Amino acid sequence: MFPQGRSAMATNLLRSKRIRRAVANGVTYVLLSLGAFFLLIPFAWMVSTALKEPGDVLKFPPEWVPRPIVWRNFIDAVTLDYAPFGVFFKNTCIITFVAMFGQLLSSSAVAYSFARLRWPGRDILFVVVLTTMMLPYQVTLVPVFVLFKTLGWVDTLLPLTVPAFFGGGAFYIFLFRQFMMTIPLEMDDAARIDGCGTVEIYRRIIMPLSRPVLITAGIFSFLAHWNDFLGPLIYLNSTRNYTLSLGLRIIQGYGGYGVQRWHLLMAASLIVMSPVLVLFFLAQRYFIQGVVVSGVKG
């Protein structure tokens, strides 16, 4: 009888642990759902405002479901005479994709040197690179602006694209380096025995294996340049060179504060953020995998 009693006690203990775990998981899911609900309220208000008539935007109490639904606002938002949406979209795409390509290329090459090659002072220099992440962007803003003005690059797209090809940034170097350190060094040795050089190992072995971190860094880079407001605001002066972020500011400020164009601003904002949402959902699996694996090895 005693062994049976111990078995029953163990069964009850296991059942109680499962119940406590299920309750804890349930509470966690409820809290996360509530948090997600409150975080989605501004987005829901944006969608609602984008589909309203101008006179219904500031109505109190607010109407979350517009009556009537005005789909025309999206067409009007991209066909404004004072805000050429097509020009802004073209400039934003040029800056985003050129800078993203430069960051992925240069940061992966630098990270490959830090992670796979052996040379004196490598670890010390890597620490120095990481310390630049603690330097605020505003500290170097004035001297960098003076440099670009001396080069004659102000009011061009060059200040927003060329720097990406020189290292790509400490964060991206760190991300690539951490991922590349998880790849066994024996693969490099085997490739060298087969006659591959350093560049060939980087191009044919390391980069194909680094697809998750490439996608992760690409998403970060895309978001940073697509949503960048401060950089274009400082270096661009002509409307023909403006980006989408500056175009949204034009829509918001056109005509003074007495003219309400919130419905057009929200419609344009939804159009601007739609590529970001599509990109994230398409690459979500690789994004999470890249972030997790990049932090495994120090």
C-alpha positions in Angstrom: 0.0 0.0 0.0 2.8 2.4 0.7 4.2 2.5 -2.9 0.7 3.1 -4.1 0.3 6.0 -1.7 3.6 7.5 -2.9 2.5 7.1 -6.5 -0.8 8.8 -5.8 1.0 11.7 -4.0 3.4 12.1 -6.9 0.4 12.2 -9.3 -1.4 14.8 -7.3 1.8 16.9 -7.0 2.3 16.7 -10.8 -1.3 17.6 -11.4 -1.1 20.6 -9.1 2.1 21.8 -10.9 0.3 21.6 -14.2 -2.7 23.5 -12.9 -0.4 26.3 -11.5 1.5 26.4 -14.8 -1.7 26.6 -16.8 -3.1 29.4 -14.6 0.2 31.3 -14.8 0.2 31.0 -18.6 -3.5 32.1 -18.8 -2.8 35.2 -16.7 0.2 36.0 -18.8 -1.8 35.7 -22.1 -4.6 37.8 -20.6 -2.1 40.6 -19.6 -0.4 40.5 -23.0 -3.7 40.6 -24.8 -4.7 43.7 -22.7 -1.4 45.3 -23.4 -1.7 44.6 -27.1 -5.2 46.0 -27.1 -4.1 49.3 -25.6 -1.1 49.6 -27.9 -3.4 49.1 -30.9 -5.8 51.9 -29.9 -3.7 54.7 -31.6 -3.5 52.6 -34.8 -7.2 52.0 -34.8 -7.7 55.8 -34.3 -5.4 56.4 -37.3 -7.4 54.1 -39.5 -10.7 55.6 -38.4 -9.5 59.1 -39.0 -8.1 58.2 -42.4 -11.6 57.1 -43.5 -13.6 60.2 -42.2 -14.9 63.3 -43.6 -12.9 66.4 -42.6 -15.7 67.7 -40.3 -16.0 64.4 -38.4 -12.3 64.1 -37.4 -12.6 66.2 -34.2 -16.2 65.3 -33.4 -16.9 64.5 -29.7 -17.6 61.9 -28.6 -15.5 60.4 -31.3 -16.9 57.9 -33.9 -14.6 54.9 -34.2 -16.6 53.6 -37.2 -16.8 56.4 -39.8 -20.2 57.1 -41.4 -19.8 57.3 -44.3 -16.4 55.6 -45.1 -14.4 57.9 -47.4 -11.9 55.9 -49.4 -11.2 58.9 -51.5 -9.0 60.3 -48.8 -6.2 57.9 -49.8 -6.3 59.1 -53.4 -6.4 62.8 -52.3 -3.4 62.2 -49.9 -1.1 61.1 -52.7 -2.3 63.6 -55.3 -1.8 66.9 -53.4 -0.2 69.7 -55.5 1.9 71.0 -52.7 3.2 67.5 -51.7 4.3 65.4 -54.7 3.9 62.0 -53.2 5.5 60.2 -56.2 8.7 62.3 -55.8 8.9 61.7 -52.1 8.4 57.9 -52.6 11.1 57.8 -55.3 13.7 59.6 -53.1 12.8 57.5 -50.1 13.3 54.2 -52.0 16.6 55.4 -53.4 17.9 56.4 -50.0 16.6 53.3 -48.2 17.7 50.6 -50.7 21.1 52.1 -51.5 21.9 52.7 -47.8 20.6 49.3 -46.8 22.8 47.6 -49.4 25.8 49.6 -48.2 25.2 48.8 -44.6 24.8 45.1 -45.2 27.8 44.9 -47.4 30.2 46.9 -45.3 29.1 45.8 -41.9 29.2 42.1 -42.9 32.7 42.5 -44.3 33.9 44.2 -41.1 32.2 41.6 -38.9 33.8 38.8 -40.9 37.2 40.2 -40.1 36.4 40.5 -36.4 34.8 37.0 -36.2 36.8 34.8 -38.5 40.3 36.4 -39.1 43.1 36.5 -36.6 45.2 39.7 -36.4 46.9 41.7 -33.7 44.6 44.0 -31.7 41.4 42.6 -33.1 39.5 42.3 -29.8 40.7 45.7 -28.6 39.5 47.4 -31.8 36.2 45.6 -31.6 35.7 47.1 -28.1 36.5 50.5 -29.5 33.9 50.0 -32.2 31.3 49.1 -29.6 32.1 52.2 -27.6 31.0 54.3 -30.5 27.4 53.1 -29.8 27.5 55.1 -26.6 28.2 58.3 -28.5 24.9 60.1 -29.2 24.2 61.1 -32.8 23.7 64.7 -31.9 27.3 65.0 -30.6 28.7 64.5 -34.1 25.9 66.3 -35.9 27.6 69.7 -36.4 31.1 68.5 -37.5 29.5 66.0 -39.9 27.3 68.6 -41.4 30.3 71.0 -41.8 32.1 68.1 -43.6 29.3 67.4 -46.0 28.8 71.1 -46.6 32.5 71.5 -47.5 32.1 68.6 -49.9 29.1 70.2 -51.5 26.8 67.4 -50.6 24.1 69.4 -48.8 20.7 69.2 -50.6 21.7 66.0 -52.2 21.0 62.3 -51.4 24.7 61.6 -50.8 24.9 62.4 -47.0 22.1 59.9 -46.5 23.6 57.1 -48.6 27.4 57.3 -48.8 28.2 56.9 -45.1 26.5 53.5 -45.0 29.3 52.1 -47.2 31.9 52.9 -44.6 31.5 50.2 -41.9 27.7 50.3 -41.8 27.5 51.1 -38.1 28.6 49.5 -34.8 25.3 47.9 -34.2 25.2 46.0 -37.5 28.8 45.0 -37.1 28.0 43.6 -33.7 25.0 41.7 -35.0 26.9 40.1 -37.8 29.9 39.3 -35.7 27.9 37.5 -33.1 26.2 35.4 -35.7 29.3 34.6 -37.6 31.0 33.4 -34.4 28.4 30.6 -34.2 29.6 29.1 -37.5 32.4 26.5 -36.9 35.9 27.7 -37.8 36.5 24.2 -39.2 34.5 25.2 -42.3 37.0 28.0 -43.0 39.9 25.5 -42.7 38.3 23.0 -45.0 37.6 25.7 -47.6 41.3 26.8 -47.4 42.4 23.3 -48.0 40.2 23.2 -51.1 41.9 26.4 -52.4 39.5 29.1 -51.3 40.9 32.5 -50.3 39.6 34.9 -47.6 37.2 36.6 -50.0 35.9 33.4 -51.4 35.2 32.0 -47.9 33.3 35.2 -47.1 31.3 35.2 -50.4 30.6 31.4 -50.8 30.4 30.1 -47.3 29.9 32.7 -44.6 27.3 34.9 -46.4 25.0 32.1 -47.6 25.0 30.7 -44.0 24.2 34.2 -42.6 20.9 34.6 -44.3 18.9 35.0 -41.0 21.1 37.8 -39.7 21.2 39.4 -43.2 17.4 39.5 -43.1 17.4 40.8 -39.6 19.9 43.5 -40.3 18.1 44.4 -43.5 14.8 44.9 -41.6 16.6 47.2 -39.0 18.3 49.1 -41.8 15.1 49.4 -43.8 13.1 50.7 -40.8 15.9 53.2 -39.9 16.1 54.8 -43.4 12.5 54.5 -44.4 11.3 56.3 -41.2 14.3 58.7 -40.9 13.2 62.3 -40.3 16.2 64.1 -38.8 18.7 63.2 -41.5 16.6 64.5 -44.4 15.5 67.5 -42.4 19.1 68.6 -41.9 20.6 67.8 -45.3 17.7 68.3 -47.8 16.4 71.8 -48.7 14.6 71.3 -52.0 11.2 69.8 -52.3 12.4 67.7 -55.2 14.8 65.9 -52.8 12.3 65.4 -49.9 11.5 62.0 -48.5 8.1 60.6 -47.3 8.8 61.6 -43.7 9.2 65.3 -44.7 6.2 65.0 -47.0 4.0 64.0 -44.0 5.3 67.1 -42.2 4.3 69.2 -45.2 0.8 67.8 -45.2 0.5 68.5 -41.5 1.7 72.1 -41.6 0.3 73.2 -44.9 -2.1 76.2 -44.6 -1.4 76.8 -40.9 -3.1 75.4 -37.9 -6.5 76.8 -38.8 -6.8 74.3 -41.7 -7.5 70.8 -40.5 -6.1 68.1 -42.8 -5.8 65.3 -40.2 -7.8 62.9 -42.5 -5.3 63.3 -45.3 -2.3 63.1 -42.9 -3.6 59.8 -41.4 -4.3 58.4 -44.9 -0.8 59.3 -46.1 0.7 57.9 -42.9 -1.1 54.5 -43.4 0.3 54.4 -47.0 3.8 55.2 -45.8 3.8 52.6 -43.0 2.3 49.8 -45.1 5.6 48.6 -46.7 7.1 48.3 -43.2 4.2 46.2 -42.0 4.3 44.0 -45.1 8.1 43.6 -44.8 7.9 42.6 -41.1 5.2 40.0 -41.5 6.9 38.4 -44.5 10.3 38.2 -42.8 9.1 37.7 -39.2 10.5 34.2 -38.9 14.0 35.1 -40.1 13.9 38.3 -38.0 13.3 36.4 -34.7 15.8 33.7 -35.7 18.5 36.2 -36.4 18.0 38.1 -33.2 18.0 34.9 -31.1 21.0 33.3 -32.7 23.1 36.5 -32.8 23.1 36.7 -29.0 24.1 33.1 -28.4 27.9 33.4 -28.4 30.0 36.3 -27.1 
